[in-house]
Amino acid sequence: DRDCCIPLLEQMNKLKLRYGLGAKKNSNDYDYDQRLSSPQSSPLLVLPTTSVVSPISSTSSTSNTSTPSNNATSPTNNNSKYLYHHLQRKFSPNKSFLFSITQKQGFRLRTPKKRINYSNSRNNASRWKYSCRAIFYLLLKLVTAFVFYACCMSFYNTRSIMDPCKVANDSMKYLEESDKSSSKKSNLPKIIHQQWKSEHVPEKFAKWRKKWFDLYPEPEYTHMLWTDTNGRELIEEHYPWFIETYDDYKHNINRADAVRYFILHHYGGIYADLDYEPLVNFYNYLPQDRVAMVESPYYWNEKTQNCLMTSPKSDIFWDDLFLQLVANSEKEEVLEATGPQLLDSAIQLSSQETFVLPCENFQRVPLGEYGETLFTTIIDREIMFRLKPISKHCGLYSDLKCQFGRHHNTVSYRTTSGRVL
């Protein structure tokens, strides 16, 4: 359509007239682009020479093309080349079309350059370089989004943290009021119970066991270490009805879980795992007339845990738990058969009142502690408490404010491969 090209043709005509009448230019002063295809290539559209656009002709040309009858002086070869260079710069290859000028045909619309052929090695290298750059920026965006999400989730989860000192004071007030209204007048024995396979406690746990002796000194407190041998002797002597079930357990951890309930029923006192580290003497924060167990921060598994429990001697609650213990003896899952989930079900079924030691004071999740437990356990708790929304946060592990004890959660009943002992 010629009408749509008139503004462009007029601009070209002005340039031709300008350089046709202007001063001569030295062709050596310009750098001509040799990448353009041959001027003799078939044009997509040839603009006919009219009075609007003066064709460029050479004095030496023998073409049959008719010469316009205007008074404009024909441009020289140098001016023609200069005009060609000017148009090439003005209509760069980034445009959808290119203009080329020849001495024979004048202005014509030239087809765009062909697509790049990636068959040669140079273009392949460019393609791989571009791909690597794109992958790098994609990974950078993903990492940035992950860090942003983790920060937002950490801020969201910490919204539910309560003041641990306020929690401790509320617990103390509740226990004092309960003692006044309670008809039971029993006291919590000052006995610290712990257990291991033998009397040789590994150095890993010995450092935490020593803290129990420092904060709960003898002779005011009695320290008892239970092994597989004397634990079975206790059951065989005082609870013979359970000895067959005890021996039939598939895993040692089931026997270790079960015997601690019988220890607290027979002696009373405080039971603590070897990986539980006391930070202060919290005896006054424990109930005197009822069984207490620590609140679990791992809410998706259980509500309470048996890593720290207290009890007066021969409390009736344990009779209800023993019934549940026998009923669950055939279950394969350790948590259900003898572990914390058994404790939860016994609390619900028992008619006796119990007390849950708040996790803000007695058991916070050991986030950031990577050298004390299994790698799989570390990954599980780090993901659950840093990347997922949680309903309750027990407090920061690094904050010692009103923190009475730490459970390092070493999962000693499993091997490094995860097999239950």
C-alpha positions as CSV (number, residue, x, y, z in Angstrom):
1,D,0.0,0.0,0.0
2,R,1.7,3.1,-1.2
3,D,-0.3,5.5,1.0
4,C,1.1,4.1,4.2
5,C,4.7,4.5,3.0
6,I,4.5,8.1,1.9
7,P,5.9,9.6,5.2
8,L,8.8,7.1,5.1
9,L,9.4,7.8,1.4
10,E,9.4,11.5,1.9
11,Q,12.0,11.2,4.7
12,M,14.1,9.0,2.3
13,N,13.7,11.6,-0.5
14,K,14.9,14.4,1.8
15,L,17.9,12.4,2.7
16,K,18.7,11.6,-0.9
17,L,18.4,15.2,-1.9
18,R,20.5,16.3,1.0
19,Y,23.3,14.0,0.3
20,G,23.0,14.5,-3.5
21,L,23.5,18.2,-3.1
22,G,25.7,18.2,0.0
23,A,29.4,18.1,0.4
24,K,31.3,15.1,-0.6
25,K,32.3,12.6,2.0
26,N,35.3,10.3,2.0
27,S,34.1,6.7,1.9
28,N,37.0,5.6,4.1
29,D,35.6,7.5,7.0
30,Y,32.7,5.1,7.4
31,D,32.4,1.5,8.5
32,Y,30.0,-0.3,6.2
33,D,28.2,-3.4,7.5
34,Q,29.0,-6.3,5.3
35,R,26.4,-8.6,7.0
36,L,23.6,-7.4,4.7
37,S,22.7,-9.8,2.0
38,S,23.6,-9.1,-1.6
39,P,21.7,-6.2,-3.2
40,Q,20.8,-8.4,-6.0
41,S,18.7,-10.7,-3.8
42,S,15.0,-10.8,-4.5
43,P,13.2,-8.0,-2.7
44,L,10.0,-8.5,-0.9
45,L,8.7,-5.2,-2.3
46,V,10.4,-2.9,-4.8
47,L,9.4,0.7,-4.5
48,P,9.1,2.2,-8.0
49,T,11.1,5.3,-8.8
50,T,8.8,8.3,-8.9
51,S,9.0,12.0,-8.6
52,V,8.6,11.7,-4.8
53,V,11.7,9.5,-4.4
54,S,14.6,10.1,-6.7
55,P,16.4,6.9,-7.6
56,I,20.1,6.7,-7.2
57,S,21.9,6.1,-10.4
58,S,25.5,5.9,-11.4
59,T,27.0,7.8,-14.3
60,S,28.7,4.6,-15.4
61,S,25.5,2.5,-15.2
62,T,24.2,1.0,-18.5
63,S,20.9,-0.1,-17.0
64,N,17.7,0.3,-19.1
65,T,16.0,2.1,-16.1
66,S,14.7,5.5,-17.2
67,T,16.2,8.5,-15.6
68,P,13.8,11.0,-13.8
69,S,13.3,14.3,-15.5
70,N,14.0,16.5,-12.5
71,N,16.7,19.0,-12.0
72,A,18.3,17.2,-9.0
73,T,21.9,16.3,-9.4
74,S,22.6,12.6,-9.3
75,P,24.5,11.7,-6.1
76,T,28.1,10.5,-6.4
77,N,29.2,7.0,-5.4
78,N,30.5,8.4,-2.1
79,N,27.3,10.1,-1.3
80,S,25.4,7.0,-2.2
81,K,27.5,4.9,0.2
82,Y,27.1,7.5,2.9
83,L,23.3,7.5,2.5
84,Y,23.4,3.7,2.6
85,H,25.4,3.9,5.9
86,H,23.0,6.4,7.3
87,L,19.9,4.4,6.5
88,Q,21.5,1.3,7.8
89,R,22.2,3.0,11.2
90,K,18.7,4.5,11.3
91,F,16.9,1.3,10.4
92,S,19.0,-1.2,12.4
93,P,18.7,-5.0,12.2
94,N,16.6,-4.9,15.4
95,K,13.7,-3.6,13.3
96,S,11.3,-5.8,11.5
97,F,12.7,-4.8,8.1
98,L,15.9,-3.3,6.6
99,F,16.4,-0.9,3.7
100,S,19.1,-1.3,1.2
101,I,20.1,1.0,-1.5
102,T,21.6,0.1,-4.8
103,Q,22.7,2.2,-7.7
104,K,20.5,0.3,-10.1
105,Q,17.1,-0.2,-8.4
106,G,16.9,2.6,-5.9
107,F,15.2,1.9,-2.5
108,R,13.6,-1.4,-1.9
109,L,12.2,-3.3,1.1
110,R,14.5,-6.2,2.0
111,T,13.4,-9.4,3.8
112,P,14.5,-9.9,7.4
113,K,17.5,-12.0,8.3
114,K,17.0,-15.7,8.6
115,R,16.8,-17.3,12.0
116,I,20.0,-18.4,13.6
117,N,21.1,-21.9,12.9
118,Y,22.3,-23.5,16.1
119,S,24.2,-26.3,14.3
120,N,27.6,-24.6,14.6
121,S,29.6,-24.8,17.8
122,R,29.8,-21.1,18.4
123,N,26.0,-20.7,18.5
124,N,25.7,-23.9,20.7
125,A,28.1,-22.3,23.2
126,S,26.0,-19.1,23.2
127,R,22.8,-21.2,23.7
128,W,24.3,-23.1,26.7
129,K,25.6,-19.9,28.2
130,Y,22.1,-18.4,28.0
131,S,20.6,-21.6,29.5
132,C,23.0,-21.6,32.4
133,R,22.3,-18.0,33.1
134,A,18.6,-18.6,33.1
135,I,18.9,-21.6,35.4
136,F,21.1,-19.5,37.8
137,Y,18.6,-16.7,38.0
138,L,15.8,-19.2,38.5
139,L,17.6,-20.9,41.4
140,L,18.4,-17.4,42.9
141,K,14.7,-16.6,42.8
142,L,13.8,-19.9,44.5
143,V,16.4,-19.4,47.3
144,T,15.2,-15.9,47.9
145,A,11.6,-17.0,48.0
146,F,12.5,-19.9,50.4
147,V,14.4,-17.6,52.8
148,F,11.5,-15.1,52.7
149,Y,9.0,-17.9,53.5
150,A,11.1,-19.2,56.3
151,C,11.4,-15.8,57.9
152,C,7.7,-15.2,57.6
153,M,6.8,-18.6,59.1
154,S,9.2,-18.1,62.0
155,F,7.6,-14.8,62.8
156,Y,4.2,-16.4,62.5
157,N,5.0,-19.3,64.8
158,T,6.5,-17.2,67.5
159,R,3.3,-15.2,67.9
160,S,2.0,-17.8,70.4
161,I,5.0,-17.8,72.7
162,M,3.9,-17.0,76.3
163,D,6.0,-15.4,79.0
164,P,7.6,-18.5,80.7
165,C,7.9,-16.7,84.0
166,K,4.2,-15.9,84.0
167,V,3.5,-19.6,83.1
168,A,5.6,-20.8,86.0
169,N,3.9,-18.4,88.5
170,D,0.4,-19.5,87.2
171,S,1.4,-23.1,87.7
172,M,2.6,-22.5,91.2
173,K,-0.6,-20.7,92.2
174,Y,-2.7,-23.6,90.7
175,L,-0.7,-26.2,92.7
176,E,-1.0,-24.2,95.9
177,E,-4.8,-23.9,95.6
178,S,-5.0,-27.6,94.7
179,D,-3.0,-28.7,97.7
180,K,-5.4,-26.7,100.0
181,S,-8.5,-28.2,98.5
182,S,-7.1,-31.8,98.1
183,S,-8.0,-34.5,100.5
184,K,-4.8,-36.4,99.8
185,K,-1.9,-35.5,102.2
186,S,1.0,-37.2,100.4
187,N,4.4,-35.8,99.7
188,L,6.6,-36.2,96.6
189,P,9.6,-38.4,97.6
190,K,13.0,-36.8,97.0
191,I,14.3,-39.6,94.9
192,I,15.8,-39.1,91.4
193,H,15.3,-42.2,89.1
194,Q,17.3,-42.7,85.9
195,Q,18.0,-45.7,83.8
196,W,20.5,-47.2,81.4
197,K,21.4,-50.6,80.0
198,S,24.2,-51.1,82.5
199,E,25.9,-49.2,85.3
200,H,28.4,-47.7,82.8
201,V,26.7,-44.5,81.7
202,P,28.2,-43.1,78.4
203,E,30.2,-39.9,78.7
204,K,27.6,-38.2,76.5
205,F,25.0,-38.6,79.2
206,A,27.3,-38.4,82.2
207,K,27.7,-34.7,81.9
208,W,23.9,-34.2,82.2
209,R,23.6,-36.8,85.0
210,K,26.3,-34.9,87.0
211,K,24.0,-31.8,86.9
212,W,21.3,-33.8,88.8
213,F,23.8,-34.5,91.6
214,D,24.9,-30.8,91.7
215,L,21.4,-29.4,91.8
216,Y,19.8,-32.2,93.8
217,P,22.6,-33.0,96.3
218,E,22.8,-36.0,98.5
219,P,21.8,-36.9,101.2
220,E,18.8,-34.6,100.8
221,Y,18.0,-36.4,97.5
222,T,18.5,-40.0,96.7
223,H,19.8,-40.9,93.3
224,M,19.0,-44.3,91.8
225,L,20.3,-45.7,88.5
226,W,18.1,-48.5,87.1
227,T,19.6,-51.0,84.7
228,D,18.0,-53.8,82.6
229,T,18.9,-56.3,85.3
230,N,17.5,-54.6,88.5
231,G,14.5,-53.3,86.5
232,R,13.5,-56.8,85.6
233,E,14.1,-57.9,89.2
234,L,11.8,-55.2,90.5
235,I,8.9,-56.4,88.2
236,E,9.6,-60.1,89.0
237,E,9.5,-59.5,92.7
238,H,6.7,-57.0,93.1
239,Y,4.7,-57.3,89.9
240,P,4.9,-61.0,88.9
241,W,1.7,-60.8,86.9
242,F,3.4,-58.5,84.4
243,I,6.7,-60.5,84.0
244,E,5.5,-62.5,81.0
245,T,4.4,-59.5,79.1
246,Y,7.6,-57.7,80.0
247,D,9.7,-60.6,78.6
248,D,7.6,-60.9,75.5
249,Y,8.2,-57.3,74.3
250,K,9.9,-57.2,70.9
251,H,12.1,-54.2,71.6
252,N,14.2,-53.2,74.6
253,I,12.8,-49.7,74.5
254,N,9.4,-51.2,75.4
255,R,10.8,-52.8,78.5
256,A,12.6,-49.5,79.4
257,D,9.4,-47.6,79.0
258,A,7.3,-50.0,81.0
259,V,9.7,-50.4,83.9
260,R,9.7,-46.7,84.7
261,Y,6.0,-46.7,85.4
262,F,6.5,-49.5,87.9
263,I,9.4,-47.7,89.5
264,L,7.3,-44.6,90.1
265,H,4.4,-46.7,91.5
266,H,6.7,-48.6,93.9
267,Y,9.0,-45.8,95.1
268,G,7.5,-42.5,93.9
269,G,9.8,-39.5,93.2
270,I,11.1,-37.9,90.0
271,Y,12.0,-39.9,86.9
272,A,14.1,-38.3,84.2
273,D,15.8,-39.6,81.0
274,L,19.5,-39.4,80.9
275,D,19.3,-36.9,78.1
276,Y,17.2,-34.5,80.3
277,E,19.4,-31.7,81.7
278,P,18.2,-29.8,84.7
279,L,19.0,-26.1,84.8
280,V,17.7,-25.3,88.2
281,N,16.2,-27.2,91.2
282,F,12.5,-27.2,90.3
283,Y,11.3,-29.5,93.1
284,N,9.0,-26.7,94.4
285,Y,7.3,-26.4,91.1
286,L,6.2,-30.1,91.1
287,P,2.8,-31.3,92.5
288,Q,3.1,-33.2,95.8
289,D,-0.2,-35.1,95.7
290,R,-0.6,-36.3,92.1
291,V,1.2,-37.7,89.1
292,A,2.8,-35.2,86.7
293,M,4.3,-35.6,83.3
294,V,5.9,-33.1,81.0
295,E,4.0,-31.5,78.2
296,S,5.2,-32.5,74.7
297,P,6.2,-29.8,72.2
298,Y,5.8,-32.4,69.4
299,Y,2.1,-31.9,69.2
300,W,1.6,-34.0,66.1
301,N,2.8,-37.2,67.9
302,E,1.5,-36.8,71.5
303,K,0.3,-34.4,74.2
304,T,2.7,-35.5,77.0
305,Q,6.0,-37.4,77.3
306,N,7.5,-39.8,79.7
307,C,11.0,-38.3,79.6
308,L,10.2,-36.4,82.8
309,M,7.6,-37.7,85.3
310,T,6.9,-37.2,89.0
311,S,4.6,-39.2,91.3
312,P,3.9,-39.8,95.0
313,K,4.3,-43.4,96.1
314,S,1.6,-45.9,95.0
315,D,-0.6,-43.4,93.3
316,I,-3.8,-44.9,91.9
317,F,-3.3,-43.4,88.5
318,W,-0.7,-46.1,87.8
319,D,-3.2,-48.9,88.3
320,D,-5.3,-47.4,85.5
321,L,-2.2,-47.1,83.3
322,F,-1.2,-50.8,84.0
323,L,-4.5,-51.9,82.6
324,Q,-3.9,-49.9,79.4
325,L,-0.3,-51.2,79.3
326,V,-1.5,-54.8,79.1
327,A,-4.2,-54.0,76.6
328,N,-1.6,-52.4,74.2
329,S,1.1,-55.0,74.7
330,E,0.6,-56.5,71.2
331,K,0.9,-53.2,69.3
332,E,4.0,-52.8,67.1
333,E,4.2,-49.0,67.4
334,V,6.4,-48.1,70.4
335,L,4.6,-44.9,71.1
336,E,1.3,-46.7,71.4
337,A,2.5,-49.8,73.2
338,T,4.5,-48.3,76.0
339,G,5.4,-44.7,75.0
340,P,3.8,-41.2,75.3
341,Q,0.7,-42.1,73.4
342,L,-0.1,-44.8,76.0
343,L,0.4,-42.1,78.6
344,D,-2.1,-39.9,76.8
345,S,-4.7,-42.6,76.6
346,A,-4.3,-43.4,80.3
347,I,-4.8,-39.8,81.3
348,Q,-8.0,-39.7,79.4
349,L,-9.3,-43.0,80.8
350,S,-8.2,-42.5,84.4
351,S,-10.5,-41.0,87.0
352,Q,-7.4,-39.6,88.9
353,E,-6.3,-36.0,88.5
354,T,-2.9,-35.5,86.9
355,F,-0.8,-32.4,86.2
356,V,1.0,-31.5,83.0
357,L,4.3,-29.7,83.5
358,P,4.3,-26.8,81.0
359,C,6.7,-27.1,78.1
360,E,7.6,-23.4,78.4
361,N,9.4,-24.3,81.6
362,F,10.4,-27.9,81.2
363,Q,10.7,-28.9,77.6
364,R,11.4,-26.6,74.7
365,V,12.3,-27.9,71.2
366,P,16.1,-28.0,70.9
367,L,16.2,-26.1,67.6
368,G,19.8,-25.5,66.4
369,E,21.2,-28.4,68.4
370,Y,22.7,-30.6,65.7
371,G,25.3,-32.7,67.5
372,E,23.2,-34.7,70.0
373,T,20.8,-36.8,68.1
374,L,20.0,-38.5,64.8
375,F,20.1,-36.6,61.6
376,T,16.6,-37.7,60.6
377,T,15.2,-36.4,63.9
378,I,17.0,-33.0,63.4
379,I,15.6,-32.6,59.9
380,D,12.1,-33.5,61.1
381,R,11.9,-31.1,64.0
382,E,13.7,-28.3,62.1
383,I,11.2,-28.5,59.2
384,M,8.2,-28.9,61.5
385,F,9.0,-25.9,63.7
386,R,10.5,-23.6,61.1
387,L,8.6,-24.2,57.9
388,K,5.1,-25.2,59.0
389,P,2.5,-23.3,61.0
390,I,2.1,-24.6,64.6
391,S,-0.6,-24.1,67.0
392,K,1.6,-23.6,70.1
393,H,5.2,-22.6,70.5
394,C,6.9,-23.5,73.7
395,G,9.5,-20.9,73.5
396,L,13.0,-20.3,72.2
397,Y,15.5,-23.0,73.2
398,S,18.3,-20.5,73.5
399,D,16.4,-18.3,75.9
400,L,17.2,-19.4,79.5
401,K,14.5,-17.2,81.0
402,C,12.5,-19.3,83.5
403,Q,13.7,-22.5,81.7
404,F,13.9,-25.2,84.4
405,G,15.2,-28.1,82.2
406,R,16.1,-29.2,78.7
407,H,15.3,-32.4,77.0
408,H,18.0,-32.9,74.3
409,N,15.9,-35.6,72.6
410,T,18.8,-37.8,71.6
411,V,16.5,-40.7,70.6
412,S,18.9,-43.2,72.2
413,Y,16.5,-46.1,71.6
414,R,17.3,-45.9,67.9
415,T,20.4,-46.7,66.0
416,T,22.0,-44.2,63.5
417,S,20.1,-46.0,60.7
418,G,16.8,-45.5,62.6
419,R,16.3,-49.1,63.7
420,V,14.5,-49.5,67.1
421,L,16.7,-51.2,69.8
